[in-house]
Amino acid sequence: MTNDTEIAVLTAPPTLFTGGTIWTGRGDTDAVLIDGGVVAALGDRARQWGGAHHVDLDGGFLMPSFADGHAHPLYGGLEAVGPPVRRCGSVDEIVRAVQQYAADHPDEDWIVGASYDSSLAPEGLFDARWLDAAVPDRPVVLRAWDYHTVWCNSAALQRAGITAETPEPVLGEIPRRADGSPLGTLREWGATDLVMNAMPPRDEAVRVGALGTAADYYLSRGVTWVQDAWVEPADVATYVAAAGQGALRMRFNLALYADPRHFDAQVTQFAEQRALVEAARSPLLTAQTVKFFADGVVENETGALLAPYCTGLHDHAGQHNWEGESLAEAARR
């Protein structure tokens, strides 16, 4: 069964654009015919096509839309429903924004937001006690704008069971105070998953709405195709739900996230997740990619370098997620 978007694409009459400069990607032409969402003819052949709806460009410029091969539309859209911390220029501004949001949303058990500037604190180390001053009684979890780092308050650390006795996780770091207690900054999946797994799932209607927010942002800038470069099973379900509701409004390809800690189980699930997408029968949704993270990111000093970082924060040159030949073997599988 097709959805309304697919029906509209298949039944709309061809459209002929003339009267301006039309860039094809290989050169320019003075006429282009679009039929069923694809270029059907150029130049004289396009003008000779019968029954097309004609659009006069009136001297304007027409070109293919943009595509973004690495983006996080779901996460980006969700930023709009949390504390507005992205534009904050200091730690104090972030804390005030979180405090105001918490006051305006007294019924939210967890305060979740993104994405703060991780350069606002020395060495990117943000203290849980700074957020405690704003919200002492509910968990607060903020993602940094690298999305590989999380800043939590003490209530969030407690809910996640992160204490001085918590061992350093595989593929993650828990910066600590001198007494061994967790500072409040968590780096990379092995650490951030500890708190993310303790959080309740976001309401699905909010998540579908976030994809609409992202689509509005991209479409207003001429972007009509985006690859979501980090998709987990719950995210696949959200995209499929949005497709079923006709809520996507632009094309998305899903890059299924490969985690070296769980790859043996994941590799058997990738085809199942793609099958769910294909069953949605939406021309706006595909799942044709698997995303491998070879290392971390330089923003939080987990990106793998040839020499150690110069700040003294670490005594190593970053994090390698796949040891030996395991990445090549995983790609083959």
ZIPE-V121783 format. One record per residue. N is the residue number from 1. RES is the residue in one small letter. PHI is phi in degrees with one decimal (NA if undefined). Layout:
n->N res->RES phi->PHI
n->N res->RES phi->PHI
This chain:
n->1 res->m phi->NA
n->2 res->t phi->-84.4
n->3 res->n phi->-92.6
n->4 res->d phi->-62.4
n->5 res->t phi->-63.0
n->6 res->e phi->-66.1
n->7 res->i phi->-59.5
n->8 res->a phi->-62.5
n->9 res->v phi->-65.3
n->10 res->l phi->-77.0
n->11 res->t phi->-102.4
n->12 res->a phi->-65.5
n->13 res->p phi->-68.0
n->14 res->p phi->-58.2
n->15 res->t phi->-120.1
n->16 res->l phi->-107.2
n->17 res->f phi->-105.4
n->18 res->t phi->-142.9
n->19 res->g phi->85.1
n->20 res->g phi->-159.2
n->21 res->t phi->-96.1
n->22 res->i phi->-118.3
n->23 res->w phi->-95.6
n->24 res->t phi->-96.8
n->25 res->g phi->102.5
n->26 res->r phi->-120.1
n->27 res->g phi->167.2
n->28 res->d phi->-112.3
n->29 res->t phi->-145.0
n->30 res->d phi->-109.8
n->31 res->a phi->-158.3
n->32 res->v phi->-143.2
n->33 res->l phi->-111.7
n->34 res->i phi->-108.5
n->35 res->d phi->-135.7
n->36 res->g phi->63.9
n->37 res->g phi->86.1
n->38 res->v phi->-130.0
n->39 res->v phi->-72.0
n->40 res->a phi->-102.5
n->41 res->a phi->-163.4
n->42 res->l phi->-129.2
n->43 res->g phi->59.5
n->44 res->d phi->-59.9
n->45 res->r phi->-63.5
n->46 res->a phi->-66.4
n->47 res->r phi->-67.9
n->48 res->q phi->-83.5
n->49 res->w phi->-71.7
n->50 res->g phi->-88.8
n->51 res->g phi->77.5
n->52 res->a phi->-87.4
n->53 res->h phi->-75.8
n->54 res->h phi->-99.6
n->55 res->v phi->-120.9
n->56 res->d phi->-89.2
n->57 res->l phi->-74.3
n->58 res->d phi->52.7
n->59 res->g phi->82.4
n->60 res->g phi->-81.5
n->61 res->f phi->-117.2
n->62 res->l phi->-124.8
n->63 res->m phi->-148.4
n->64 res->p phi->-61.0
n->65 res->s phi->-72.4
n->66 res->f phi->-86.9
n->67 res->a phi->-125.9
n->68 res->d phi->-120.5
n->69 res->g phi->-81.3
n->70 res->h phi->-144.9
n->71 res->a phi->-149.7
n->72 res->h phi->-134.3
n->73 res->p phi->-62.1
n->74 res->l phi->-67.1
n->75 res->y phi->-61.4
n->76 res->g phi->-62.8
n->77 res->g phi->-65.4
n->78 res->l phi->-69.8
n->79 res->e phi->-58.5
n->80 res->a phi->-73.1
n->81 res->v phi->-111.7
n->82 res->g phi->-128.8
n->83 res->p phi->-57.8
n->84 res->p phi->-79.3
n->85 res->v phi->-103.2
n->86 res->r phi->-59.7
n->87 res->r phi->-90.9
n->88 res->c phi->-67.7
n->89 res->g phi->-102.8
n->90 res->s phi->-157.8
n->91 res->v phi->-61.7
n->92 res->d phi->-61.5
n->93 res->e phi->-63.3
n->94 res->i phi->-60.7
n->95 res->v phi->-61.1
n->96 res->r phi->-64.9
n->97 res->a phi->-63.4
n->98 res->v phi->-66.5
n->99 res->q phi->-61.9
n->100 res->q phi->-66.5
n->101 res->y phi->-62.5
n->102 res->a phi->-61.8
n->103 res->a phi->-65.8
n->104 res->d phi->-80.2
n->105 res->h phi->-131.1
n->106 res->p phi->-66.6
n->107 res->d phi->-92.3
n->108 res->e phi->-81.0
n->109 res->d phi->-70.2
n->110 res->w phi->-117.3
n->111 res->i phi->-99.2
n->112 res->v phi->-124.7
n->113 res->g phi->-154.4
n->114 res->a phi->-168.7
n->115 res->s phi->-130.1
n->116 res->y phi->-81.1
n->117 res->d phi->-79.5
n->118 res->s phi->-74.1
n->119 res->s phi->-86.2
n->120 res->l phi->-78.4
n->121 res->a phi->-118.3
n->122 res->p phi->-54.3
n->123 res->e phi->57.7
n->124 res->g phi->69.9
n->125 res->l phi->-98.8
n->126 res->f phi->-106.1
n->127 res->d phi->-92.3
n->128 res->a phi->-58.1
n->129 res->r phi->-67.9
n->130 res->w phi->-65.6
n->131 res->l phi->-76.6
n->132 res->d phi->-58.0
n->133 res->a phi->-64.4
n->134 res->a phi->-92.4
n->135 res->v phi->-138.0
n->136 res->p phi->-85.6
n->137 res->d phi->-109.7
n->138 res->r phi->-134.5
n->139 res->p phi->-65.9
n->140 res->v phi->-123.4
n->141 res->v phi->-132.5
n->142 res->l phi->-120.6
n->143 res->r phi->-87.3
n->144 res->a phi->-75.1
n->145 res->w phi->-73.5
n->146 res->d phi->-82.8
n->147 res->y phi->60.4
n->148 res->h phi->-107.1
n->149 res->t phi->-132.2
n->150 res->v phi->-129.6
n->151 res->w phi->-116.3
n->152 res->c phi->-121.8
n->153 res->n phi->-89.4
n->154 res->s phi->-65.5
n->155 res->a phi->-62.7
n->156 res->a phi->-67.3
n->157 res->l phi->-61.2
n->158 res->q phi->-66.4
n->159 res->r phi->-60.5
n->160 res->a phi->-84.1
n->161 res->g phi->72.6
n->162 res->i phi->-92.2
n->163 res->t phi->-132.3
n->164 res->a phi->-62.8
n->165 res->e phi->-86.3
n->166 res->t phi->-65.8
n->167 res->p phi->-70.6
n->168 res->e phi->-62.9
n->169 res->p phi->-78.3
n->170 res->v phi->-66.8
n->171 res->l phi->56.9
n->172 res->g phi->-171.0
n->173 res->e phi->-136.6
n->174 res->i phi->-120.0
n->175 res->p phi->-57.9
n->176 res->r phi->-130.8
n->177 res->r phi->-78.7
n->178 res->a phi->-60.7
n->179 res->d phi->-87.0
n->180 res->g phi->91.7
n->181 res->s phi->-72.6
n->182 res->p phi->-66.0
n->183 res->l phi->-70.1
n->184 res->g phi->131.0
n->185 res->t phi->-103.0
n->186 res->l phi->-124.0
n->187 res->r phi->-119.4
n->188 res->e phi->68.0
n->189 res->w phi->-56.9
n->190 res->g phi->-56.8
n->191 res->a phi->-92.7
n->192 res->t phi->-65.7
n->193 res->d phi->-61.5
n->194 res->l phi->-59.5
n->195 res->v phi->-88.5
n->196 res->m phi->-63.1
n->197 res->n phi->-71.7
n->198 res->a phi->-86.7
n->199 res->m phi->-75.9
n->200 res->p phi->-69.8
n->201 res->p phi->-65.0
n->202 res->r phi->-71.2
n->203 res->d phi->-57.9
n->204 res->e phi->-63.0
n->205 res->a phi->-64.0
n->206 res->v phi->-66.5
n->207 res->r phi->-67.6
n->208 res->v phi->-62.6
n->209 res->g phi->-62.2
n->210 res->a phi->-63.8
n->211 res->l phi->-65.4
n->212 res->g phi->-65.7
n->213 res->t phi->-60.8
n->214 res->a phi->-64.3
n->215 res->a phi->-60.9
n->216 res->d phi->-58.5
n->217 res->y phi->-62.9
n->218 res->y phi->-66.6
n->219 res->l phi->-62.1
n->220 res->s phi->-67.2
n->221 res->r phi->-111.9
n->222 res->g phi->81.4
n->223 res->v phi->-99.6
n->224 res->t phi->-119.0
n->225 res->w phi->-137.7
n->226 res->v phi->-136.0
n->227 res->q phi->-100.9
n->228 res->d phi->-76.7
n->229 res->a phi->-89.6
n->230 res->w phi->-164.0
n->231 res->v phi->-124.2
n->232 res->e phi->-108.9
n->233 res->p phi->-52.5
n->234 res->a phi->-63.9
n->235 res->d phi->-71.2
n->236 res->v phi->-57.4
n->237 res->a phi->-60.2
n->238 res->t phi->-66.3
n->239 res->y phi->-62.3
n->240 res->v phi->-64.0
n->241 res->a phi->-62.5
n->242 res->a phi->-63.1
n->243 res->a phi->-62.9
n->244 res->g phi->-65.0
n->245 res->q phi->-91.5
n->246 res->g phi->66.4
n->247 res->a phi->-103.1
n->248 res->l phi->-77.4
n->249 res->r phi->69.9
n->250 res->m phi->-157.5
n->251 res->r phi->-89.3
n->252 res->f phi->-129.3
n->253 res->n phi->-113.8
n->254 res->l phi->-101.1
n->255 res->a phi->-100.2
n->256 res->l phi->-73.2
n->257 res->y phi->-76.9
n->258 res->a phi->-101.5
n->259 res->d phi->-112.3
n->260 res->p phi->-60.2
n->261 res->r phi->-73.2
n->262 res->h phi->-128.9
n->263 res->f phi->-63.6
n->264 res->d phi->-57.4
n->265 res->a phi->-79.8
n->266 res->q phi->-62.6
n->267 res->v phi->-62.1
n->268 res->t phi->-83.0
n->269 res->q phi->-98.6
n->270 res->f phi->-58.8
n->271 res->a phi->-64.6
n->272 res->e phi->-64.5
n->273 res->q phi->-67.4
n->274 res->r phi->-64.6
n->275 res->a phi->-63.2
n->276 res->l phi->-62.0
n->277 res->v phi->-65.5
n->278 res->e phi->-63.7
n->279 res->a phi->-67.3
n->280 res->a phi->-68.8
n->281 res->r phi->52.0
n->282 res->s phi->-108.4
n->283 res->p phi->-69.5
n->284 res->l phi->-98.3
n->285 res->l phi->-136.7
n->286 res->t phi->-136.2
n->287 res->a phi->-139.9
n->288 res->q phi->-118.6
n->289 res->t phi->-140.0
n->290 res->v phi->-116.8
n->291 res->k phi->-101.9
n->292 res->f phi->-106.8
n->293 res->f phi->-92.0
n->294 res->a phi->-76.0
n->295 res->d phi->-153.6
n->296 res->g phi->-91.5
n->297 res->v phi->-132.9
n->298 res->v phi->-71.4
n->299 res->e phi->-57.6
n->300 res->n phi->-109.2
n->301 res->e phi->65.9
n->302 res->t phi->-108.2
n->303 res->g phi->-63.7
n->304 res->a phi->-77.1
n->305 res->l phi->-119.3
n->306 res->l phi->-80.0
n->307 res->a phi->-136.5
n->308 res->p phi->-62.0
n->309 res->y phi->-61.9
n->310 res->c phi->-93.9
n->311 res->t phi->-81.0
n->312 res->g phi->86.6
n->313 res->l phi->-66.1
n->314 res->h phi->-123.9
n->315 res->d phi->-108.2
n->316 res->h phi->-133.8
n->317 res->a phi->-107.3
n->318 res->g phi->106.6
n->319 res->q phi->-120.7
n->320 res->h phi->-100.9
n->321 res->n phi->-82.5
n->322 res->w phi->-121.1
n->323 res->e phi->-91.0
n->324 res->g phi->57.4
n->325 res->e phi->-93.3
n->326 res->s phi->-66.0
n->327 res->l phi->-67.4
n->328 res->a phi->-62.2
n->329 res->e phi->-65.9
n->330 res->a phi->-64.8
n->331 res->a phi->-63.7
n->332 res->r phi->-63.7
n->333 res->r phi->-64.4
